[in-house]
Amino acid sequence: MALDIRGLKRVFRYNGKELKDPNKSMSPEDVLQFYSGSYPELTTSNVHGPRVEKDKAIYEFKTTVGTKG
């Protein structure tokens, strides 16, 4: 029996939107910086995850503005 190894597809989510992975060699923090040009509020966000759903690794960008503690 052959073993089939597959990597998880990375998916990035922000504010209910699914963002494509711009480059698989980028770290999740690099992807956050990449998208901060389109979404300026990401400059004050953090990466949460990954959370695995089926064949996807889900990373969420959550803003820290307006939160205390």
N, CA, C and O of each residue as an XYZ file, in Angstrom:
276
protein
N       0.848     -1.171      0.000
C       0.000      0.000      0.000
C       0.899      1.242      0.000
O       1.824      1.348      0.805
N       0.622      2.155     -0.892
C       1.400      3.388     -1.008
C       0.853      4.430     -0.041
O      -0.353      4.521      0.189
N       1.753      5.198      0.507
C       1.385      6.272      1.416
C       1.303      7.566      0.612
O       2.252      7.934     -0.080
N       0.184      8.242      0.705
C      -0.036      9.497     -0.018
C       0.056     10.649      0.974
O      -0.807     10.804      1.838
N       1.101     11.452      0.848
C       1.306     12.580      1.756
C       0.971     13.876      1.025
O       1.480     14.149     -0.062
N       0.115     14.652      1.643
C      -0.268     15.938      1.066
C      -0.158     17.012      2.127
O      -0.450     16.779      3.300
N       0.262     18.182      1.707
C       0.325     19.312      2.628
C      -1.031     19.969      2.757
O      -1.896     19.808      1.896
N      -1.209     20.700      3.819
C      -2.443     21.441      4.006
C      -2.392     22.743      3.223
O      -1.359     23.411      3.180
N      -3.495     23.093      2.614
C      -3.607     24.371      1.924
C      -3.805     25.453      2.974
O      -4.669     25.327      3.842
N      -3.006     26.518      2.899
C      -3.147     27.622      3.846
C      -4.226     28.584      3.368
O      -4.288     28.951      2.195
N      -5.064     28.977      4.301
C      -6.116     29.946      4.028
C      -6.025     31.025      5.104
O      -5.873     30.724      6.288
N      -6.117     32.261      4.684
C      -6.050     33.389      5.610
C      -7.403     34.091      5.619
O      -7.977     34.362      4.565
N      -7.902     34.381      6.806
C      -9.206     35.037      6.935
C      -9.062     36.322      7.728
O      -8.321     36.417      8.707
N      -9.806     37.300      7.252
C      -9.867     38.574      7.962
C     -11.241     39.182      7.777
O     -11.710     39.360      6.652
N     -11.883     39.500      8.888
C     -13.160     40.218      8.863
C     -14.191     39.523      7.970
O     -14.928     40.181      7.237
N     -14.236     38.200      8.037
C     -15.204     37.431      7.258
C     -14.801     37.178      5.819
O     -15.549     36.548      5.071
N     -13.636     37.656      5.419
C     -13.159     37.465      4.046
C     -12.064     36.416      4.022
O     -11.248     36.331      4.940
N     -12.052     35.620      2.966
C     -10.989     34.642      2.777
C      -9.955     35.235      1.822
O     -10.277     35.624      0.699
N      -8.710     35.296      2.289
C      -7.626     35.878      1.505
C      -6.735     34.757      0.984
O      -6.421     33.817      1.714
N      -6.337     34.854     -0.255
C      -5.470     33.835     -0.866
C      -4.059     33.908     -0.308
O      -3.601     34.954      0.153
N      -3.389     32.779     -0.365
C      -2.002     32.689      0.056
C      -1.141     33.264     -1.066
O      -1.050     32.658     -2.134
N      -0.502     34.428     -0.849
C       0.265     35.060     -1.930
C       1.542     34.301     -2.302
O       1.985     34.355     -3.449
N       2.131     33.595     -1.337
C       3.366     32.865     -1.591
C       3.557     31.852     -0.472
O       3.627     32.222      0.700
N       3.642     30.580     -0.830
C       3.737     29.517      0.176
C       5.008     29.584      1.005
O       5.067     29.019      2.097
N       6.022     30.267      0.500
C       7.271     30.358      1.253
C       7.242     31.492      2.287
O       8.161     31.607      3.099
N       6.207     32.322      2.266
C       6.073     33.409      3.235
C       5.533     32.869      4.552
O       4.698     31.965      4.560
N       6.006     33.419      5.658
C       5.461     33.060      6.965
C       4.076     33.714      7.103
O       3.773     34.659      6.376
N       3.241     33.229      8.017
C       1.945     33.882      8.226
C       2.083     35.360      8.597
O       1.239     36.173      8.217
N       3.138     35.713      9.334
C       3.368     37.122      9.680
C       3.717     37.945      8.438
O       3.326     39.107      8.324
N       4.464     37.326      7.499
C       4.781     38.008      6.242
C       3.522     38.226      5.409
O       3.377     39.256      4.751
N       2.622     37.265      5.439
C       1.353     37.395      4.708
C       0.529     38.525      5.321
O      -0.106     39.297      4.601
N       0.539     38.621      6.642
C      -0.149     39.716      7.323
C       0.389     41.062      6.845
O      -0.388     41.969      6.546
N       1.700     41.196      6.772
C       2.315     42.437      6.285
C       1.968     42.692      4.820
O       1.721     43.833      4.431
N       1.948     41.642      4.012
C       1.612     41.755      2.597
C       0.216     42.361      2.423
O       0.026     43.272      1.617
N      -0.755     41.851      3.179
C      -2.132     42.321      3.048
C      -2.382     43.646      3.771
O      -3.436     44.251      3.573
N      -1.460     44.108      4.588
C      -1.671     45.380      5.286
C      -1.670     46.562      4.321
O      -2.156     47.639      4.666
N      -1.133     46.377      3.121
C      -1.213     47.422      2.104
C      -2.630     47.618      1.597
O      -3.025     48.733      1.256
N      -3.399     46.531      1.546
C      -4.798     46.595      1.100
C      -5.759     46.839      2.254
O      -6.816     47.445      2.076
N      -5.390     46.368      3.431
C      -6.217     46.501      4.629
C      -5.358     47.144      5.728
O      -4.749     46.426      6.521
N      -5.298     48.477      5.790
C      -4.415     49.170      6.735
C      -4.639     48.778      8.196
O      -3.711     48.856      9.000
N      -5.839     48.364      8.545
C      -6.116     47.979      9.926
C      -5.353     46.716     10.345
O      -5.280     46.403     11.533
N      -4.792     45.998      9.383
C      -3.996     44.813      9.693
C      -2.654     45.173     10.340
O      -1.995     44.309     10.917
N      -2.254     46.431     10.247
C      -0.986     46.836     10.876
C      -1.058     46.704     12.395
O      -0.026     46.642     13.062
N      -2.272     46.662     12.943
C      -2.451     46.477     14.385
C      -3.124     45.135     14.685
O      -3.863     45.006     15.661
N      -2.859     44.144     13.838
C      -3.465     42.820     13.993
C      -2.432     41.771     14.331
O      -1.228     41.978     14.178
N      -2.933     40.638     14.795
C      -2.102     39.477     15.095
C      -2.603     38.281     14.306
O      -3.760     38.233     13.888
N      -1.713     37.314     14.111
C      -2.068     36.068     13.436
C      -2.485     35.052     14.494
O      -1.774     34.844     15.477
N      -3.630     34.428     14.293
C      -4.110     33.368     15.174
C      -4.242     32.085     14.359
O      -4.812     32.092     13.268
N      -3.722     31.002     14.885
C      -3.842     29.729     14.190
C      -2.496     29.102     13.953
O      -1.482     29.603     14.439
N      -2.470     28.035     13.230
C      -3.534     27.544     12.359
C      -4.534     26.651     13.094
O      -4.225     26.009     14.097
N      -5.721     26.647     12.552
C      -6.785     25.742     12.948
C      -7.041     24.860     11.731
O      -7.257     25.377     10.635
N      -7.022     23.574     11.898
C      -7.160     22.656     10.767
C      -8.628     22.335     10.542
O      -9.338     21.926     11.460
N      -9.074     22.530      9.293
C     -10.415     22.164      8.844
C     -10.261     21.353      7.568
O      -9.881     21.883      6.524
N     -10.557     20.075      7.661
C     -10.402     19.138      6.537
C      -8.980     19.212      5.999
O      -8.044     18.811      6.691
N      -8.796     19.713      4.787
C      -7.460     19.765      4.179
C      -6.882     21.184      4.163
O      -6.009     21.495      3.352
N      -7.376     22.045      5.067
C      -6.934     23.436      5.098
C      -6.391     23.818      6.468
O      -6.902     23.378      7.498
N      -5.361     24.633      6.466
C      -4.847     25.253      7.681
C      -5.351     26.689      7.681
O      -4.941     27.492      6.843
N      -6.231     27.013      8.609
C      -6.876     28.324      8.647
C      -6.129     29.239      9.614
O      -5.965     28.921     10.792
N      -5.683     30.376      9.094
C      -5.065     31.421      9.899
C      -6.019     32.610      9.902
O      -6.560     32.979      8.860
N      -6.223     33.204     11.067
C      -7.092     34.372     11.152
C      -6.289     35.585     11.592
O      -5.429     35.501     12.469
N      -6.589     36.709     10.965
C      -5.995     37.980     11.334
C      -7.013     38.703     12.203
O      -8.118     39.009     11.755
N      -6.632     38.975     13.452
C      -7.520     39.648     14.371
C      -6.881     40.932     14.845
O      -5.732     40.946     15.286
N      -7.638     42.012     14.749
C      -7.133     43.322     15.138
C      -7.059     43.456     16.651
O      -7.855     42.864     17.380
N      -6.108     44.230     17.106
C      -5.942     44.465     18.536
C      -6.416     45.839     18.944
O      -6.382     46.165     20.130
N      -6.858     46.656     18.005
C      -7.339     47.995     18.305
C      -8.669     47.895     19.032
O      -9.557     47.144     18.627
N      -8.796     48.647     20.096
C     -10.030     48.668     20.829
C     -10.158     47.570     21.872
O     -11.181     47.475     22.551
N      -9.131     46.740     22.006
C      -9.168     45.710     23.035
C      -8.212     46.086     24.154
O      -7.186     46.728     23.928
N      -8.559     45.686     25.334
C      -7.739     46.021     26.489
C      -7.339     44.736     27.201
O      -8.150     43.828     27.381
N      -6.083     44.679     27.598
C      -5.627     43.541     28.383
C      -4.900     42.542     27.657
O      -4.475     41.543     28.238
